[in-house]
Amino acid sequence: VKTKRTKGDKVIPVGASKVGGCPDLPAGTGWPTNDNRPMAFLAQWNLDELAVSPAAVGLPRTGLLSFFVDLQPYLDDESDDPPPGLVRYTPYTDD
């Protein structure tokens, strides 16, 4: 998967792999939190696009993986521990 700069989420198809911007979460899905703080969205990977990579072994072949992180504890504590993160799997549906 090759990356390229765009002019925002409006030019990226829903469900495409991307770094930054806004996640493509299903309607009604709550925003991920940690200790009642919203987590930052990092990236999402379309598993259809990733399926050809050896890195995808053991992953579902379709759907989205969305990555979130809470940097606040790391910033507050100057901790050496990795910040709390979350990976959310969203399967494709026929809706």
C-alpha positions as CSV (number, residue, x, y, z in Angstrom):
1,V,0.0,0.0,0.0
2,K,1.5,3.3,-1.1
3,T,0.8,6.5,0.8
4,K,0.0,9.9,-0.7
5,R,-1.1,13.3,0.7
6,T,-4.7,14.3,0.0
7,K,-6.8,17.4,0.6
8,G,-8.8,15.8,3.4
9,D,-11.2,13.0,4.1
10,K,-13.7,14.1,1.4
11,V,-11.4,12.8,-1.3
12,I,-10.7,9.4,0.4
13,P,-13.3,6.7,-0.2
14,V,-15.1,5.4,2.9
15,G,-13.3,2.3,4.0
16,A,-10.0,3.1,2.4
17,S,-6.7,2.8,4.2
18,K,-5.5,6.1,5.6
19,V,-3.3,7.7,8.2
20,G,-4.8,10.6,10.2
21,G,-8.1,12.3,9.4
22,C,-11.3,10.8,10.8
23,P,-12.0,7.1,11.1
24,D,-14.8,5.4,9.2
25,L,-16.8,4.1,12.1
26,P,-20.2,2.5,11.7
27,A,-23.2,4.7,12.6
28,G,-23.9,4.6,16.4
29,T,-20.4,3.5,17.3
30,G,-19.0,5.4,20.3
31,W,-15.7,7.2,20.1
32,P,-13.0,5.2,21.9
33,T,-12.0,6.6,25.3
34,N,-9.5,5.9,28.0
35,D,-10.2,7.1,31.6
36,N,-13.1,9.1,30.1
37,R,-10.8,10.9,27.7
38,P,-11.3,10.6,23.9
39,M,-8.5,8.7,22.3
40,A,-6.7,10.1,19.2
41,F,-7.3,8.4,15.8
42,L,-4.0,7.3,14.2
43,A,-4.9,5.2,11.1
44,Q,-7.2,2.7,9.6
45,W,-6.2,-0.2,7.3
46,N,-8.6,-1.8,4.8
47,L,-7.9,-5.5,5.2
48,D,-8.8,-6.2,1.6
49,E,-5.9,-4.1,0.6
50,L,-3.6,-5.6,3.2
51,A,-4.5,-9.3,2.5
52,V,-1.6,-9.7,0.0
53,S,1.0,-8.8,2.6
54,P,2.7,-11.3,4.8
55,A,1.9,-8.9,7.7
56,A,-1.7,-9.8,7.3
57,V,-1.3,-13.5,8.2
58,G,-3.8,-14.5,10.8
59,L,-6.0,-11.3,10.3
60,P,-9.5,-11.4,8.8
61,R,-9.4,-10.9,5.0
62,T,-12.0,-8.1,4.9
63,G,-13.1,-5.2,7.1
64,L,-11.2,-2.4,8.7
65,L,-8.7,-2.1,11.5
66,S,-8.8,1.3,13.2
67,F,-6.0,2.4,15.5
68,F,-6.4,4.8,18.4
69,V,-4.1,6.0,21.2
70,D,-4.4,8.0,24.4
71,L,-1.2,10.1,24.7
72,Q,-2.3,12.1,27.8
73,P,-1.0,9.7,30.4
74,Y,2.3,9.6,28.6
75,L,2.5,13.4,28.4
76,D,1.4,13.9,32.0
77,D,3.7,11.4,33.6
78,E,6.7,11.5,31.3
79,S,6.4,7.8,31.4
80,D,8.6,5.3,29.6
81,D,5.6,3.0,29.3
82,P,3.9,2.9,25.9
83,P,0.7,5.0,25.8
84,P,-2.6,3.1,26.1
85,G,-3.9,2.1,22.7
86,L,-6.8,0.4,21.0
87,V,-7.3,-1.5,17.8
88,R,-10.9,-1.8,16.7
89,Y,-12.0,-4.3,14.1
90,T,-15.0,-3.4,12.0
91,P,-16.3,-6.1,9.8
92,Y,-18.1,-5.3,6.5
93,T,-21.9,-5.7,6.5
94,D,-24.5,-5.8,3.8
95,D,-26.3,-2.7,5.3
